[in-house]
Amino acid sequence: MQLIDLSHIVQNVKSSQYIVIDRTIVELYRNIREALSGKCVFYLDDPEEQKSFQTFQAGVDYFLENEISRNDHLIVIGGGATSDLGGFIASTVLRGIQWSVYPTTLLSMVDAAIGGKVGINSEFGKNLVGSFHLPQEVFICHEFLSTLPREEMISGQGEILKYAFLSKEIHKLMIQDEKLNLIVKECALFKESIVENDFKESGKRKILNLGHTFGHAIEKVTGIPHGIAVMLGLKLIIDLYSPQLEASYTELLARQDFSFDLPSINFFEFEKYLALDKKSKNDGTIDLIIPIEIGKIEIQNYPLSEVIQKIKNYSLYETFFS
């Protein structure tokens, strides 16, 4: 992971031939737009909606048509959905080529662009089709945050909230109201350290899914931004299984600008997608990532039916679900 400025990105684009980029970045940054002249560029107009089989095939076909080779290097510039799709193209075209990623959203800087998880969505849920394909480098440029919409900043803060429970050091930084740039760097480094020891998510890397089991189902049902869904998923897991951390959650939440309209979540649809989560098992159980204390996380297995009933008995059930 490298911290760079915008001029560094422009120079890298000028020296590259094959690029996947969110068109919003092209519209916002003229120097990047000018650097793309004469390149083979696959543009994404709505990256989250385009994390699909159709766009994936279109991207692969585009680069093959433009004679990409196994020695070429793909540059991916955009938020988490862009890096997911662009990285998946890199992992599969010609059986895999090297790539680098330039995350442009807060959420992608601290999570989505780190760790080599790439893929697309299915009608049955998020990120159910994909692979593990590490980028050669992750370049973080904080200048991108100056043009990030408020809703996307909130989404990124929701993902950062997760790290405050995973790491005592990051929790301390947030309690001390340290600068965002420092917190972003520490979150990225924390995830990199976890990934180095468990690339294929067979063990400790699973803790990075804290808040995501419920969060992914909420996101699929409501369509709200990923980080906000994770924030809500984290609240559910803490209220239901870690009430000793409710005060910590409330304190951290108060230090962020998390004002947004709470969506109504259809419980029938929520339950359906929860059963399709990657952590659900064929024996009718599901693994839950549960914080025991700050910096101490456990993976516990429960019958899915028991989890569903516990949510139905949740004191705030009617606040969240319809």
N, C-alpha and C positions, 0 to 999 in steps of 0.2 A: 504494500500500500504506500503510495507516494502522495504528498501534498504538493499541488502545483498551482500555477495561475493560468488565466485564460490564454495568454500568449503562447504558453507551452502546448496547450491543446491545439491551437491553430497551426503551429509548426508540425505537430504530429499528424494532423489531418492532411496537410500539404504533402507530406512524405508517404502517405498511404494511398491505396487504390480502392479498397473495398470497405464500405461503411454502412452500418445500420444506424439510423438516427430518428429521433422523435422530431417531427416537422415543427413543433412549437419552438424548439431550440433554434432551428434554422431561421424562423421568423423573428426571434428575439435578439439574436446575436449576428450582426452583419458580418463581422470578421470571420466567423465560422462558415457562414453562408458563402462568402467569397472563396474560402479555402476549398470548398466542395466542388468548385468548377472543374469539369473534366474528369471527375471521379465516378466510380460505379457505386451509386448511393441507393439504398433501399429505404424509402421514407415510410414512417408510420404516422398516420393521422390521428389514431385513437388507440394507443398501445394496449391498454387493458382489454378493450373489445377485440383487438386483433391478436391476442394470445390464443390463436385457434389453429386447427389443422389447415384450414384454407390459406391463412396468411403465411404459416410456416412453409407450406408447399410453394407458395408464390415466391417467397424469399429464396429458398433453395434453387428453384428454377431460374430466378433472376441472376444469381451469382454464377450458376453453371453456364447459362447463356452468355455471360460476360467472361467466360474462360478463367474462372478462379482455379487456382492450382493448390496442391497440398502444401506448397511452400509459402503460400500467401498468408497474410495476417489480417484478420477482420477486426475493425474498430467499431465499438458499440457505444453510442452516446445517447443517454436518456435516463428515465427513471427505472424503477424496478421491473415494470412490465416489459420495457424495451430491452433491458439486460437479460431477462428471462428468455424472451423470444430470440434475441440476437445471439445469445450464448448457446441456445439450443440449435440454431442454424449452424453455428461454428462447430458444435459437437458432432454433427451428423453429416454435413456436406463433405463428400470425399472421405467419409469415415472419420472426420475430425480434423480441424485445422486450428492453429493458434489464434487467440483473440485477446484483446484488451478492452477494458470497460471504463467509461467516464460517467459515473453517476451524477445526475443533475437534480435529484430531489433529496430532501433530508432523509427520507425513509431508505432510499437506495444507498446513500452514503454510509449508513450505520448497519444496514442489514442485507437488502436484496442483492446488491452487487458484490457482496463479500461471500466467499465460500464455495463458489462453483456449482451451486444448485441452479439448473437451467431447465426450462420447460414451458409447456402450454397448458391451457385449461381444457377440461372436458365438460360436456353437458352434465356430468355427474359430480363435478366439483373442481376446485382450484388446484392447479399444479399436479394433476394426477398423471400426466404424461411428460416425461422428461428424463434427464440424465445428470450425472456429475461430471463437470468439465471446467476445471479451474482456468480462469484467465491468466495470461502471463503477467499482467499487472492491473491493479486498480488505481486509477488516478483521481484523487479527490480535489475538487476546485470549489472552495466556499463561495466564490463569486456567483455561482449559479443560484444560491439561496436568495440573492437580492431580488430576483424576479419570480420567485416561487409564490403561487397563490396561497392565501391564508389557510384554506382547507387542506392543502398539501403540507403546509408547515405543521398543522395540528396532527395530521396523519403520521408524520415523522416523529413528533413528540410522543405519540402513542407507542411507537416501537421503542423509543428510548426509555420510556417508563418500564418496559419489560427488563431492560438491562439493569435498572436500578435495583431489581430484586435478584438478579443473577450475580451481581458483583458488588461487594462492599465498597470498593474504590469508586465505582461509578455512582453508587448511592450517596457516598460522601460528597462527591463533586456536585451532585444535584441539590443536596441539602445546603451546600455552601453557595449555591447560585453562581457557580463558575460559568465562564463564557461558553457559549454554545459550541464554538469551534473546538475547544478542548474536549468537551463531552463527546462530540462526534468522533474525534480521533480515538479516544479511549474505547468507545463502543466498537469501532472498527477493529482496533487491535485486540480487544477481548474476543470478538468472534473469530478473528484469524487464528488466535492461539487455540481455541477450541477445535477449529477445523483441522489444524495441523495434526492433532492427535486422534481425530476421528472423522476422516474425510467422507466416508460413505454412510455416516449416521447410524452406526451399529451400537453406539454406546452413549458417551457423554454429550455428543452433539445434539442429542434429542432434547436437552434442556433448553436449547434455543427456541423450541416450539412453545415455550411458556406463553399462555394466553391465546395460542393459535388454534387449539382444538375446538373450543367454542367460537373463537374469533372467525375462523374460516367459514363456519356454518352461518354465522351472523352476516358476514360479508356477502356470501352467496345469496342469502335470502333477501337482504335489503339493498345491496349494491352500494353501501357506504364505503368510503376509502378504507384501505387495508389497515392502516395504523389505528384508526378510530375503532374498527371492529376488534382489533387486538386489545385495545384498551378496555373495551367492554367485556371481552372474553377473559381478560385478566381479573377484572372485578368479580365476574361470576366464579372463577376458580378460587379466588381468595375468600369470598363470602361463604362459599359452600364447603371448602376444604381447609382453609387456612385463616379462620377468623382472628387469630392472634396477630395477623398482619394488616387488618383493616385500618388501623390508625396510621400505619406507615403509608398505605395506599392513599388515604385521604390527604395526608400531609404533602406527599409528592404531587398529587393532582392539583392541590391548591397553588403550587409553585409554577404551574403551567397555565397557559391560556387555552383551556379545553372547552370553551363555551360553544355548543352546537345543539341542534335539535335532535333529541333522542328518537330514533325510528321505532315504529311498532314492528315487532318481529313475529311473524306467523310461526307458532310453535310446531305445527305439523310439518312445515317445510324445514324448520330448524332441525327437528328430530331426524328427518330423512337424510339431510346432508351430514349430520353428525355420524350416522351409521356408515356413511361412505368415506369418512375421514381415513387418511393413510394409517393412523394409529389404531383403527378398529381392526379386530381380529375375527377369524372365521368361527371362533368358539363363542361368539356373542359378547366378548369383552372388549374393553378399550383402555389404552394406556393414557393416563392423565399426568401432565407435568405439574407438580405441586410444590410451591415454595413453603419450606418449613420455617426458615428464618432468612434474613437478608444474606445472600451468598450461599445458602444451602438449599438445594433443590432435589426432590425425589421423583422418580417415575413409578407410579403406582397403577396397578391393573385392577379394574372394576368391571362387573357385569354391566353392559350398556343399559339394561333395563333398570338397574339400581340407580345409575346416574340420571336417567330420564325422570325417575320418580323423585329423586332428590331435588331436581330442578323444579318439578311441579309443586313441591312443598316449600320452595324458596319463598322467603317472606316478601321479596320484591318481585315475585313472579309477574304480577299484573302491571308492574311498572315497565317491564321489558317485553312481555309476550302478549300476543292476542290470539 
